[in-house]
Amino acid sequence: MGYIFGIIIFALDVWAIASVINTNEPMRTKIIWIALIAILPVVGLIIWYFAGPKANYSR
């Protein structure tokens, strides 16, 4: 049962990293956010959700 939680967290982290990559932020900011999400998967995801840059999907 614990592996399901891990898979969900992994999928959400991949989604958050993809969202950070699709922002208009400078590369340095993107790298910092990606590192935070990768090093602290659960905490980094929560911090990104509330304070991080969101993807700009408008064309």
C-alpha distance matrix in Angstrom:
0.0 3.8 5.5 5.6 7.2 9.2 10.4 11.4 13.3 14.8 16.1 17.5 19.1 20.7 22.0 23.4 25.1 26.6 27.8 29.4 31.1 32.6 34.4 38.0 37.5 39.2 37.4 37.3 35.4 32.9 32.3 31.8 29.2 27.4 27.4 26.1 23.2 22.5 23.1 21.3 18.5 17.3 20.8 22.7 21.0 22.0 25.4 26.0 25.1 27.8 30.4 29.9 32.0 30.9 31.7 35.1 34.8 38.2 40.8
3.8 0.0 3.8 5.4 5.3 6.5 8.9 10.1 10.9 12.5 14.5 15.7 16.7 18.7 20.3 21.3 22.7 24.6 25.9 27.1 28.9 30.7 32.3 35.9 35.0 36.5 34.7 34.3 32.4 30.1 29.3 28.6 26.2 24.4 24.2 22.8 20.1 19.3 19.5 17.7 15.2 14.2 17.6 19.6 18.3 19.4 22.7 23.4 23.0 25.6 27.8 27.4 29.6 29.0 30.0 33.5 33.5 37.1 39.6
5.5 3.8 0.0 3.8 5.4 4.9 6.1 8.6 9.8 10.3 12.2 14.2 15.1 16.4 18.3 19.7 20.8 22.4 24.1 25.5 26.8 28.7 30.6 34.2 33.5 34.9 32.9 32.7 31.1 28.5 27.7 27.4 25.0 22.8 22.8 22.0 19.0 17.8 18.6 17.4 14.5 14.4 18.1 19.3 17.9 19.7 22.8 23.0 22.7 25.7 27.8 26.8 28.7 27.9 28.4 31.9 31.7 35.4 37.7
5.6 5.4 3.8 0.0 3.8 5.3 5.1 6.2 8.6 9.8 10.6 12.3 14.1 15.4 16.6 18.3 19.9 21.2 22.5 24.3 25.8 27.2 29.2 32.9 32.5 34.3 32.5 32.7 30.8 28.1 27.7 27.5 24.8 22.7 23.3 22.3 19.0 18.4 19.7 18.1 14.8 14.2 17.9 19.1 17.0 18.5 21.9 21.9 21.1 24.1 26.5 25.6 27.3 26.1 26.6 29.9 29.5 33.0 35.4
7.2 5.3 5.4 3.8 0.0 3.8 5.5 5.1 6.2 8.6 9.9 10.6 12.2 14.3 15.4 16.4 18.3 20.0 21.0 22.4 24.4 25.9 27.4 31.0 30.4 32.2 30.6 30.5 28.4 25.9 25.7 25.0 22.2 20.6 21.0 19.5 16.3 16.2 17.2 15.1 11.9 10.7 14.4 15.9 13.9 15.1 18.6 18.9 18.1 20.9 23.3 22.8 24.8 23.9 24.9 28.3 28.3 31.8 34.5
9.2 6.5 4.9 5.3 3.8 0.0 3.8 5.4 5.1 6.1 8.6 9.9 10.4 12.3 14.2 15.1 16.3 18.3 19.8 20.9 22.4 24.4 26.1 29.6 28.8 30.2 28.3 28.1 26.4 23.8 23.1 22.7 20.2 18.2 18.3 17.3 14.2 13.3 14.4 13.0 9.8 9.9 13.6 14.5 13.1 15.1 18.1 18.2 18.1 21.2 23.0 22.0 23.9 23.3 24.1 27.6 27.8 31.4 33.8
10.4 8.9 6.1 5.1 5.5 3.8 0.0 3.8 5.5 5.0 6.1 8.6 9.8 10.5 12.3 14.1 15.3 16.5 18.3 19.9 21.1 22.7 24.8 28.5 28.1 29.7 27.8 28.1 26.4 23.5 23.1 23.2 20.5 18.2 19.0 18.4 15.0 14.1 16.0 15.1 11.5 11.9 15.7 15.9 13.9 16.3 19.3 18.6 18.3 21.7 23.6 22.1 23.5 22.4 22.6 26.0 25.7 29.4 31.6
11.4 10.1 8.6 6.2 5.1 5.4 3.8 0.0 3.8 5.4 5.2 6.2 8.6 10.0 10.6 12.2 14.2 15.4 16.4 18.4 20.0 21.3 23.1 26.8 26.5 28.5 27.0 27.4 25.3 22.5 22.7 22.5 19.4 17.6 18.9 17.8 14.1 14.3 16.3 14.7 11.0 10.5 14.1 14.4 11.8 13.7 17.0 16.3 15.4 18.7 21.0 19.8 21.2 19.9 20.4 23.7 23.5 27.0 29.5
13.3 10.9 9.8 8.6 6.2 5.1 5.5 3.8 0.0 3.8 5.5 5.1 6.1 8.6 9.8 10.3 12.1 14.1 15.1 16.3 18.3 19.9 21.4 25.0 24.2 26.0 24.5 24.4 22.3 19.8 19.7 19.2 16.2 14.6 15.5 14.1 10.6 10.9 12.7 10.9 7.2 6.9 10.6 10.8 8.6 10.8 13.8 13.4 13.2 16.4 18.3 17.1 19.0 18.2 19.1 22.8 23.1 26.7 29.3
14.8 12.5 10.3 9.8 8.6 6.1 5.0 5.4 3.8 0.0 3.8 5.5 5.1 6.2 8.6 9.8 10.5 12.3 14.1 15.3 16.5 18.5 20.4 24.0 23.3 24.8 22.8 23.1 21.4 18.5 18.1 18.3 15.6 13.2 14.2 13.8 10.2 9.5 11.9 11.3 7.7 9.2 12.6 11.9 10.1 13.2 15.6 14.5 14.8 18.3 19.6 17.8 19.1 18.4 18.7 22.2 22.4 26.2 28.3
16.1 14.5 12.2 10.6 9.9 8.6 6.1 5.2 5.5 3.8 0.0 3.8 5.4 5.2 6.2 8.7 10.0 10.6 12.3 14.3 15.4 16.7 19.0 22.7 22.6 24.5 22.8 23.6 21.7 18.6 18.9 19.4 16.4 14.1 16.0 15.7 11.9 11.9 14.9 14.2 10.5 11.4 14.6 13.5 10.9 13.8 16.3 14.6 14.3 18.0 19.5 17.5 18.2 16.8 16.6 20.0 19.7 23.4 25.5
17.5 15.7 14.2 12.3 10.6 9.9 8.6 6.2 5.1 5.5 3.8 0.0 3.8 5.5 5.0 6.1 8.6 9.8 10.4 12.3 14.2 15.3 16.9 20.6 20.4 22.6 21.4 21.9 19.6 16.8 17.5 17.6 14.2 12.6 14.7 13.7 10.0 11.1 13.9 12.6 9.0 9.2 12.0 10.8 7.7 10.3 12.9 11.1 10.5 14.2 15.9 14.2 15.2 13.8 14.3 17.9 18.0 21.6 24.2
19.1 16.7 15.1 14.1 12.2 10.4 9.8 8.6 6.1 5.1 5.4 3.8 0.0 3.8 5.4 5.0 6.1 8.5 9.6 10.4 12.3 14.2 15.7 19.2 18.5 20.1 18.6 18.9 16.8 14.0 14.2 14.2 11.1 9.2 11.0 10.4 6.6 7.4 10.5 9.8 6.5 8.2 10.5 8.6 6.4 10.0 11.7 9.8 10.6 14.2 15.0 12.8 14.0 13.5 14.1 17.8 18.5 22.2 24.5
20.7 18.7 16.4 15.4 14.3 12.3 10.5 10.0 8.6 6.2 5.2 5.5 3.8 0.0 3.8 5.5 5.1 6.1 8.5 9.9 10.6 12.4 14.7 18.2 18.0 19.6 17.7 18.7 17.1 13.8 14.0 15.1 12.3 9.6 12.1 12.5 9.0 9.0 12.7 12.9 9.9 11.9 14.2 11.9 9.9 13.4 14.8 12.3 13.1 16.7 17.3 14.5 14.8 13.7 13.3 16.7 16.9 20.7 22.6
22.0 20.3 18.3 16.6 15.4 14.2 12.3 10.6 9.8 8.6 6.2 5.0 5.4 3.8 0.0 3.8 5.5 5.1 6.1 8.7 9.9 10.7 12.8 16.6 16.9 19.1 17.9 19.2 17.1 13.9 15.2 16.1 12.7 11.0 14.1 14.0 10.5 11.7 15.2 14.8 11.8 12.9 14.9 12.6 9.8 12.7 14.2 11.3 11.1 14.9 15.7 13.0 12.8 11.0 10.5 13.8 13.8 17.5 19.7
23.4 21.3 19.7 18.3 16.4 15.1 14.1 12.2 10.3 9.8 8.7 6.1 5.0 5.5 3.8 0.0 3.8 5.4 5.0 6.2 8.7 9.9 11.0 14.7 14.3 16.6 15.7 16.5 14.0 11.1 12.6 12.9 9.3 8.4 11.5 10.9 7.8 10.0 13.2 12.5 10.2 11.2 12.3 9.5 7.0 10.0 10.8 7.6 8.1 11.7 12.1 9.4 9.6 8.6 9.1 12.9 13.9 17.5 19.9
25.1 22.7 20.8 19.9 18.3 16.3 15.3 14.2 12.1 10.5 10.0 8.6 6.1 5.1 5.5 3.8 0.0 3.8 5.3 5.0 6.2 8.7 10.3 13.6 13.0 14.5 12.9 13.9 12.1 8.7 9.7 10.8 7.9 5.8 9.2 9.9 7.3 8.4 12.0 12.5 10.7 12.9 13.8 10.5 9.2 12.6 12.6 9.5 11.2 14.4 13.9 10.6 10.4 10.1 9.9 13.4 14.5 18.2 20.0
26.6 24.6 22.4 21.2 20.0 18.3 16.5 15.4 14.1 12.3 10.6 9.8 8.5 6.1 5.1 5.4 3.8 0.0 3.8 5.4 5.1 6.4 9.1 12.6 13.1 14.9 13.5 15.4 13.8 10.2 11.8 13.7 10.9 9.1 12.7 13.6 11.1 12.0 15.7 16.2 14.1 16.0 17.2 14.0 12.2 15.3 15.6 12.1 13.0 16.3 15.9 12.5 11.2 9.9 8.2 11.3 11.7 15.4 17.0
27.8 25.9 24.1 22.5 21.0 19.8 18.3 16.4 15.1 14.1 12.3 10.4 9.6 8.5 6.1 5.0 5.3 3.8 0.0 3.8 5.4 5.2 6.8 10.5 11.2 13.8 13.4 15.2 12.9 9.9 12.4 13.6 10.4 9.9 13.6 13.8 11.5 13.5 16.8 16.8 14.9 16.1 16.7 13.6 11.5 13.9 13.8 10.1 10.5 13.5 13.1 9.8 8.0 6.1 4.8 8.3 9.4 13.0 15.1
29.4 27.1 25.5 24.3 22.4 20.9 19.9 18.4 16.3 15.3 14.3 12.3 10.4 9.9 8.7 6.2 5.0 5.4 3.8 0.0 3.8 5.4 5.5 8.8 8.3 10.6 10.0 11.5 9.1 6.1 8.9 10.0 7.2 7.2 10.9 11.3 10.0 12.1 15.1 15.4 14.3 15.9 15.8 12.3 11.2 13.6 12.6 9.0 10.6 13.0 11.7 7.9 6.2 6.3 6.1 9.4 11.5 14.7 16.7
31.1 28.9 26.8 25.8 24.4 22.4 21.1 20.0 18.3 16.5 15.4 14.2 12.3 10.6 9.9 8.7 6.2 5.1 5.4 3.8 0.0 3.8 5.6 8.3 8.6 10.0 8.7 11.2 9.9 6.4 8.8 11.2 9.4 8.4 12.0 13.5 12.2 13.4 16.6 17.6 16.5 18.7 18.9 15.3 14.4 17.2 16.3 12.7 14.4 16.8 15.4 11.6 9.4 9.2 7.5 9.9 11.4 14.6 15.7
32.6 30.7 28.7 27.2 25.9 24.4 22.7 21.3 19.9 18.5 16.7 15.3 14.2 12.4 10.7 9.9 8.7 6.4 5.2 5.4 3.8 0.0 3.8 6.8 8.7 11.0 10.9 13.7 12.1 9.3 12.2 14.3 12.2 11.8 15.5 16.5 15.1 16.7 19.9 20.5 19.1 20.8 21.0 17.6 16.1 18.5 17.7 13.9 14.8 17.1 15.9 12.3 9.3 8.0 5.0 6.4 7.7 10.8 11.9
34.4 32.3 30.6 29.2 27.4 26.1 24.8 23.1 21.4 20.4 19.0 16.9 15.7 14.7 12.8 11.0 10.3 9.1 6.8 5.5 5.6 3.8 0.0 3.8 5.4 8.6 9.6 12.1 9.9 8.1 11.7 13.2 11.2 12.0 15.5 16.0 15.3 17.4 20.2 20.6 19.7 21.0 20.6 17.1 16.1 17.8 16.4 12.8 13.8 15.4 13.6 10.2 6.7 6.3 4.6 5.5 8.5 10.8 12.3
38.0 35.9 34.2 32.9 31.0 29.6 28.5 26.8 25.0 24.0 22.7 20.6 19.2 18.2 16.6 14.7 13.6 12.6 10.5 8.8 8.3 6.8 3.8 0.0 3.8 6.6 8.8 11.4 9.9 9.1 12.7 14.2 13.1 14.3 17.4 18.1 18.0 20.1 22.6 23.2 22.7 24.1 23.4 19.8 19.2 20.7 18.8 15.4 16.7 17.7 15.3 12.2 8.7 9.1 7.8 7.2 10.4 11.5 12.4
37.5 35.0 33.5 32.5 30.4 28.8 28.1 26.5 24.2 23.3 22.6 20.4 18.5 18.0 16.9 14.3 13.0 13.1 11.2 8.3 8.6 8.7 5.4 3.8 0.0 3.8 6.5 8.2 6.3 6.5 10.0 11.0 10.4 12.2 14.9 15.5 16.0 18.2 20.2 20.9 21.0 22.5 21.3 17.7 17.7 19.2 16.8 13.7 15.7 16.3 13.4 10.4 7.5 9.5 9.5 10.1 13.5 15.0 16.1
39.2 36.5 34.9 34.3 32.2 30.2 29.7 28.5 26.0 24.8 24.5 22.6 20.1 19.6 19.1 16.6 14.5 14.9 13.8 10.6 10.0 11.0 8.6 6.6 3.8 0.0 3.8 5.5 5.5 6.5 8.9 10.3 11.1 12.5 14.5 15.8 17.0 18.5 20.3 21.5 22.1 24.0 22.7 19.0 19.7 21.4 18.8 16.0 18.6 19.2 16.0 13.0 10.8 13.1 13.0 13.5 16.7 18.2 18.8
37.4 34.7 32.9 32.5 30.6 28.3 27.8 27.0 24.5 22.8 22.8 21.4 18.6 17.7 17.9 15.7 12.9 13.5 13.4 10.0 8.7 10.9 9.6 8.8 6.5 3.8 0.0 3.8 5.4 5.0 6.2 8.7 10.0 10.4 12.2 14.2 15.4 16.2 18.0 19.8 20.4 22.8 21.9 18.1 19.0 21.2 18.9 16.1 19.0 20.1 17.2 13.9 12.2 14.3 13.8 15.0 17.7 19.8 20.2
37.3 34.3 32.7 32.7 30.5 28.1 28.1 27.4 24.4 23.1 23.6 21.9 18.9 18.7 19.2 16.5 13.9 15.4 15.2 11.5 11.2 13.7 12.1 11.4 8.2 5.5 3.8 0.0 3.8 5.4 5.2 6.3 8.8 10.0 10.6 12.4 14.4 15.3 16.4 18.2 19.5 21.8 20.4 16.8 18.3 20.3 17.6 15.5 18.8 19.5 16.3 13.5 12.6 15.5 15.9 17.5 20.5 22.6 23.4
35.4 32.4 31.1 30.8 28.4 26.4 26.4 25.3 22.3 21.4 21.7 19.6 16.8 17.1 17.1 14.0 12.1 13.8 12.9 9.1 9.9 12.1 9.9 9.9 6.3 5.5 5.4 3.8 0.0 3.8 5.5 5.2 6.3 8.6 9.9 10.7 12.4 14.2 15.4 16.5 17.5 19.4 17.8 14.2 15.5 17.1 14.3 12.1 15.3 15.8 12.5 9.8 9.1 12.2 13.3 15.1 18.4 20.5 21.9
32.9 30.1 28.5 28.1 25.9 23.8 23.5 22.5 19.8 18.5 18.6 16.8 14.0 13.8 13.9 11.1 8.7 10.2 9.9 6.1 6.4 9.3 8.1 9.1 6.5 6.5 5.0 5.4 3.8 0.0 3.8 5.5 5.2 6.1 8.5 9.9 10.6 12.1 14.1 15.4 15.7 17.9 17.0 13.2 13.9 16.2 14.1 11.3 14.3 15.7 13.1 9.6 8.6 10.8 11.2 13.5 16.2 18.9 20.2
32.3 29.3 27.7 27.7 25.7 23.1 23.1 22.7 19.7 18.1 18.9 17.5 14.2 14.0 15.2 12.6 9.7 11.8 12.4 8.9 8.8 12.2 11.7 12.7 10.0 8.9 6.2 5.2 5.5 3.8 0.0 3.8 5.5 5.1 6.0 8.5 9.9 10.3 11.9 14.0 14.8 17.6 16.7 13.0 14.5 17.1 15.0 12.8 16.2 17.7 15.2 12.1 11.9 14.2 14.6 17.1 19.6 22.4 23.6
31.8 28.6 27.4 27.5 25.0 22.7 23.2 22.5 19.2 18.3 19.4 17.6 14.2 15.1 16.1 12.9 10.8 13.7 13.6 10.0 11.2 14.3 13.2 14.2 11.0 10.3 8.7 6.3 5.2 5.5 3.8 0.0 3.8 5.5 5.2 6.2 8.7 9.9 10.5 12.0 13.5 15.8 14.3 10.8 12.9 15.0 12.4 11.0 14.7 15.6 12.9 10.4 11.3 14.2 15.5 18.2 21.1 23.8 25.4
29.2 26.2 25.0 24.8 22.2 20.2 20.5 19.4 16.2 15.6 16.4 14.2 11.1 12.3 12.7 9.3 7.9 10.9 10.4 7.2 9.4 12.2 11.2 13.1 10.4 11.1 10.0 8.8 6.3 5.2 5.5 3.8 0.0 3.8 5.4 5.1 6.2 8.5 10.0 10.5 11.3 13.2 11.9 8.2 9.6 11.8 9.5 7.4 11.0 12.5 10.2 7.4 8.5 11.1 12.7 15.8 18.5 21.4 23.4
27.4 24.4 22.8 22.7 20.6 18.2 18.2 17.6 14.6 13.2 14.1 12.6 9.2 9.6 11.0 8.4 5.8 9.1 9.9 7.2 8.4 11.8 12.0 14.3 12.2 12.5 10.4 10.0 8.6 6.1 5.1 5.5 3.8 0.0 3.8 5.5 5.2 6.0 8.5 10.0 10.1 12.8 12.6 8.9 9.9 13.0 11.7 9.5 12.7 14.9 13.3 10.3 10.9 12.5 13.3 16.5 18.6 21.9 23.6
27.4 24.2 22.8 23.3 21.0 18.3 19.0 18.9 15.5 14.2 16.0 14.7 11.0 12.1 14.1 11.5 9.2 12.7 13.6 10.9 12.0 15.5 15.5 17.4 14.9 14.5 12.2 10.6 9.9 8.5 6.0 5.2 5.4 3.8 0.0 3.8 5.5 5.0 5.9 8.2 9.6 12.7 12.0 8.8 11.0 13.8 12.4 11.2 14.7 16.6 14.9 12.5 13.8 15.9 16.9 20.2 22.4 25.6 27.3
26.1 22.8 22.0 22.3 19.5 17.3 18.4 17.8 14.1 13.8 15.7 13.7 10.4 12.5 14.0 10.9 9.9 13.6 13.8 11.3 13.5 16.5 16.0 18.1 15.5 15.8 14.2 12.4 10.7 9.9 8.5 6.2 5.1 5.5 3.8 0.0 3.8 5.5 5.3 5.8 7.7 9.9 8.6 5.4 8.3 10.6 8.9 8.6 12.1 13.6 12.2 10.5 12.7 15.0 16.8 20.2 22.6 25.7 27.9
23.2 20.1 19.0 19.0 16.3 14.2 15.0 14.1 10.6 10.2 11.9 10.0 6.6 9.0 10.5 7.8 7.3 11.1 11.5 10.0 12.2 15.1 15.3 18.0 16.0 17.0 15.4 14.4 12.4 10.6 9.9 8.7 6.2 5.2 5.5 3.8 0.0 3.8 5.7 5.4 5.1 7.7 7.7 4.3 5.7 8.9 8.6 7.5 10.4 12.8 12.3 10.3 12.3 13.7 15.2 18.8 20.7 24.1 26.4
22.5 19.3 17.8 18.4 16.2 13.3 14.1 14.3 10.9 9.5 11.9 11.1 7.4 9.0 11.7 10.0 8.4 12.0 13.5 12.1 13.4 16.7 17.4 20.1 18.2 18.5 16.2 15.3 14.2 12.1 10.3 9.9 8.5 6.0 5.0 5.5 3.8 0.0 3.8 5.7 5.5 9.2 10.0 7.5 8.9 12.2 12.2 11.3 14.1 16.6 16.1 13.9 15.6 16.7 17.7 21.3 22.9 26.4 28.3
23.1 19.5 18.6 19.7 17.2 14.4 16.0 16.3 12.7 11.9 14.9 13.9 10.5 12.7 15.2 13.2 12.0 15.7 16.8 15.1 16.6 19.9 20.2 22.6 20.2 20.3 18.0 16.4 15.4 14.1 11.9 10.5 10.0 8.5 5.9 5.3 5.7 3.8 0.0 3.8 6.0 9.2 9.2 7.6 10.2 12.8 12.5 12.7 15.6 17.5 16.9 15.3 17.6 19.2 20.7 24.3 26.1 29.6 31.6
21.3 17.7 17.4 18.1 15.1 13.0 15.1 14.7 10.9 11.3 14.2 12.6 9.8 12.9 14.8 12.5 12.5 16.2 16.8 15.4 17.6 20.5 20.6 23.2 20.9 21.5 19.8 18.2 16.5 15.4 14.0 12.0 10.5 10.0 8.2 5.8 5.4 5.7 3.8 0.0 3.8 5.9 5.5 4.9 7.7 9.7 9.8 10.8 13.3 15.0 15.0 14.1 16.9 18.4 20.4 24.0 25.9 29.3 31.7
18.5 15.2 14.5 14.8 11.9 9.8 11.5 11.0 7.2 7.7 10.5 9.0 6.5 9.9 11.8 10.2 10.7 14.1 14.9 14.3 16.5 19.1 19.7 22.7 21.0 22.1 20.4 19.5 17.5 15.7 14.8 13.5 11.3 10.1 9.6 7.7 5.1 5.5 6.0 3.8 0.0 3.8 5.8 5.3 5.9 8.7 10.0 10.3 12.0 14.5 15.1 14.0 16.5 17.2 18.8 22.6 24.0 27.5 30.0
17.3 14.2 14.4 14.2 10.7 9.9 11.9 10.5 6.9 9.2 11.4 9.2 8.2 11.9 12.9 11.2 12.9 16.0 16.1 15.9 18.7 20.8 21.0 24.1 22.5 24.0 22.8 21.8 19.4 17.9 17.6 15.8 13.2 12.8 12.7 9.9 7.7 9.2 9.2 5.9 3.8 0.0 3.8 5.5 5.2 6.4 8.8 10.0 10.7 12.8 14.3 14.0 16.9 17.4 19.5 23.2 24.6 28.0 30.8
20.8 17.6 18.1 17.9 14.4 13.6 15.7 14.1 10.6 12.6 14.6 12.0 10.5 14.2 14.9 12.3 13.8 17.2 16.7 15.8 18.9 21.0 20.6 23.4 21.3 22.7 21.9 20.4 17.8 17.0 16.7 14.3 11.9 12.6 12.0 8.6 7.7 10.0 9.2 5.5 5.8 3.8 0.0 3.8 5.4 5.2 6.2 8.5 9.9 11.0 12.0 12.3 15.7 16.9 19.5 23.1 25.0 28.2 31.1
22.7 19.6 19.3 19.1 15.9 14.5 15.9 14.4 10.8 11.9 13.5 10.8 8.6 11.9 12.6 9.5 10.5 14.0 13.6 12.3 15.3 17.6 17.1 19.8 17.7 19.0 18.1 16.8 14.2 13.2 13.0 10.8 8.2 8.9 8.8 5.4 4.3 7.5 7.6 4.9 5.3 5.5 3.8 0.0 3.8 5.5 5.1 6.0 8.5 10.1 10.2 9.5 12.6 14.1 16.5 20.1 22.2 25.4 28.1
21.0 18.3 17.9 17.0 13.9 13.1 13.9 11.8 8.6 10.1 10.9 7.7 6.4 9.9 9.8 7.0 9.2 12.2 11.5 11.2 14.4 16.1 16.1 19.2 17.7 19.7 19.0 18.3 15.5 13.9 14.5 12.9 9.6 9.9 11.0 8.3 5.7 8.9 10.2 7.7 5.9 5.2 5.4 3.8 0.0 3.8 5.5 5.1 6.1 8.8 10.0 9.1 11.8 12.3 14.5 18.2 19.8 23.1 25.9
22.0 19.4 19.7 18.5 15.1 15.1 16.3 13.7 10.8 13.2 13.8 10.3 10.0 13.4 12.7 10.0 12.6 15.3 13.9 13.6 17.2 18.5 17.8 20.7 19.2 21.4 21.2 20.3 17.1 16.2 17.1 15.0 11.8 13.0 13.8 10.6 8.9 12.2 12.8 9.7 8.7 6.4 5.2 5.5 3.8 0.0 3.8 5.4 5.1 6.5 8.6 9.3 12.5 13.1 16.0 19.4 21.2 24.1 27.3
25.4 22.7 22.8 21.9 18.6 18.1 19.3 17.0 13.8 15.6 16.3 12.9 11.7 14.8 14.2 10.8 12.6 15.6 13.8 12.6 16.3 17.7 16.4 18.8 16.8 18.8 18.9 17.6 14.3 14.1 15.0 12.4 9.5 11.7 12.4 8.9 8.6 12.2 12.5 9.8 10.0 8.8 6.2 5.1 5.5 3.8 0.0 3.8 5.5 5.4 5.8 6.8 10.5 12.1 15.4 18.6 21.0 23.7 26.8
26.0 23.4 23.0 21.9 18.9 18.2 18.6 16.3 13.4 14.5 14.6 11.1 9.8 12.3 11.3 7.6 9.5 12.1 10.1 9.0 12.7 13.9 12.8 15.4 13.7 16.0 16.1 15.5 12.1 11.3 12.8 11.0 7.4 9.5 11.2 8.6 7.5 11.3 12.7 10.8 10.3 10.0 8.5 6.0 5.1 5.4 3.8 0.0 3.8 5.5 5.2 4.1 7.3 8.6 11.7 15.0 17.4 20.2 23.1
25.1 23.0 22.7 21.1 18.1 18.1 18.3 15.4 13.2 14.8 14.3 10.5 10.6 13.1 11.1 8.1 11.2 13.0 10.5 10.6 14.4 14.8 13.8 16.7 15.7 18.6 19.0 18.8 15.3 14.3 16.2 14.7 11.0 12.7 14.7 12.1 10.4 14.1 15.6 13.3 12.0 10.7 9.9 8.5 6.1 5.1 5.5 3.8 0.0 3.8 6.0 6.0 8.4 8.4 11.5 14.6 16.5 19.2 22.5
27.8 25.6 25.7 24.1 20.9 21.2 21.7 18.7 16.4 18.3 18.0 14.2 14.2 16.7 14.9 11.7 14.4 16.3 13.5 13.0 16.8 17.1 15.4 17.7 16.3 19.2 20.1 19.5 15.8 15.7 17.7 15.6 12.5 14.9 16.6 13.6 12.8 16.6 17.5 15.0 14.5 12.8 11.0 10.1 8.8 6.5 5.4 5.5 3.8 0.0 3.8 6.2 9.1 9.8 13.4 16.1 18.4 20.6 24.0
30.4 27.8 27.8 26.5 23.3 23.0 23.6 21.0 18.3 19.6 19.5 15.9 15.0 17.3 15.7 12.1 13.9 15.9 13.1 11.7 15.4 15.9 13.6 15.3 13.4 16.0 17.2 16.3 12.5 13.1 15.2 12.9 10.2 13.3 14.9 12.2 12.3 16.1 16.9 15.0 15.1 14.3 12.0 10.2 10.0 8.6 5.8 5.2 6.0 3.8 0.0 3.8 6.9 9.0 12.7 15.2 18.1 20.2 23.3
29.9 27.4 26.8 25.6 22.8 22.0 22.1 19.8 17.1 17.8 17.5 14.2 12.8 14.5 13.0 9.4 10.6 12.5 9.8 7.9 11.6 12.3 10.2 12.2 10.4 13.0 13.9 13.5 9.8 9.6 12.1 10.4 7.4 10.3 12.5 10.5 10.3 13.9 15.3 14.1 14.0 14.0 12.3 9.5 9.1 9.3 6.8 4.1 6.0 6.2 3.8 0.0 3.8 6.4 9.8 12.5 15.5 17.9 20.8
32.0 29.6 28.7 27.3 24.8 23.9 23.5 21.2 19.0 19.1 18.2 15.2 14.0 14.8 12.8 9.6 10.4 11.2 8.0 6.2 9.4 9.3 6.7 8.7 7.5 10.8 12.2 12.6 9.1 8.6 11.9 11.3 8.5 10.9 13.8 12.7 12.3 15.6 17.6 16.9 16.5 16.9 15.7 12.6 11.8 12.5 10.5 7.3 8.4 9.1 6.9 3.8 0.0 3.8 6.7 9.1 12.3 14.5 17.2
30.9 29.0 27.9 26.1 23.9 23.3 22.4 19.9 18.2 18.4 16.8 13.8 13.5 13.7 11.0 8.6 10.1 9.9 6.1 6.3 9.2 8.0 6.3 9.1 9.5 13.1 14.3 15.5 12.2 10.8 14.2 14.2 11.1 12.5 15.9 15.0 13.7 16.7 19.2 18.4 17.2 17.4 16.9 14.1 12.3 13.1 12.1 8.6 8.4 9.8 9.0 6.4 3.8 0.0 3.8 6.5 9.2 11.7 14.7
31.7 30.0 28.4 26.6 24.9 24.1 22.6 20.4 19.1 18.7 16.6 14.3 14.1 13.3 10.5 9.1 9.9 8.2 4.8 6.1 7.5 5.0 4.6 7.8 9.5 13.0 13.8 15.9 13.3 11.2 14.6 15.5 12.7 13.3 16.9 16.8 15.2 17.7 20.7 20.4 18.8 19.5 19.5 16.5 14.5 16.0 15.4 11.7 11.5 13.4 12.7 9.8 6.7 3.8 0.0 3.8 6.0 9.0 11.6
35.1 33.5 31.9 29.9 28.3 27.6 26.0 23.7 22.8 22.2 20.0 17.9 17.8 16.7 13.8 12.9 13.4 11.3 8.3 9.4 9.9 6.4 5.5 7.2 10.1 13.5 15.0 17.5 15.1 13.5 17.1 18.2 15.8 16.5 20.2 20.2 18.8 21.3 24.3 24.0 22.6 23.2 23.1 20.1 18.2 19.4 18.6 15.0 14.6 16.1 15.2 12.5 9.1 6.5 3.8 0.0 3.8 5.7 8.2
34.8 33.5 31.7 29.5 28.3 27.8 25.7 23.5 23.1 22.4 19.7 18.0 18.5 16.9 13.8 13.9 14.5 11.7 9.4 11.5 11.4 7.7 8.5 10.4 13.5 16.7 17.7 20.5 18.4 16.2 19.6 21.1 18.5 18.6 22.4 22.6 20.7 22.9 26.1 25.9 24.0 24.6 25.0 22.2 19.8 21.2 21.0 17.4 16.5 18.4 18.1 15.5 12.3 9.2 6.0 3.8 0.0 3.8 6.3
38.2 37.1 35.4 33.0 31.8 31.4 29.4 27.0 26.7 26.2 23.4 21.6 22.2 20.7 17.5 17.5 18.2 15.4 13.0 14.7 14.6 10.8 10.8 11.5 15.0 18.2 19.8 22.6 20.5 18.9 22.4 23.8 21.4 21.9 25.6 25.7 24.1 26.4 29.6 29.3 27.5 28.0 28.2 25.4 23.1 24.1 23.7 20.2 19.2 20.6 20.2 17.9 14.5 11.7 9.0 5.7 3.8 0.0 3.8
40.8 39.6 37.7 35.4 34.5 33.8 31.6 29.5 29.3 28.3 25.5 24.2 24.5 22.6 19.7 19.9 20.0 17.0 15.1 16.7 15.7 11.9 12.3 12.4 16.1 18.8 20.2 23.4 21.9 20.2 23.6 25.4 23.4 23.6 27.3 27.9 26.4 28.3 31.6 31.7 30.0 30.8 31.1 28.1 25.9 27.3 26.8 23.1 22.5 24.0 23.3 20.8 17.2 14.7 11.6 8.2 6.3 3.8 0.0
